Amino acid sequence: MSFTTISVIGLGYIGLPTAAAFASRQKQVVGVDINARAVETINRGEIHIVEPDLDRVVKEAVDGG
């Protein structure tokens, strides 16, 4: 099965690292969360949770489009 766009519902401790992992593999990721502040933070290339090295992966994904 081949796909290029992945949706991740919930961008907390499970969803955000999952979304970042897919994005780091050149997949288009659409992340959805009810927490608007978390979404705004992620869209700036920052993270709202504590996870080693995740900030770098998210920043690269956001900067890469």
Protein Blocks (a to p, Z undefined) as FASTA:
>chain_A
ZZfbdcdehjafklmmmmmmmmmnopacddddfblklmmmmmnopafbdcehklmmmmmm
mmnZZ
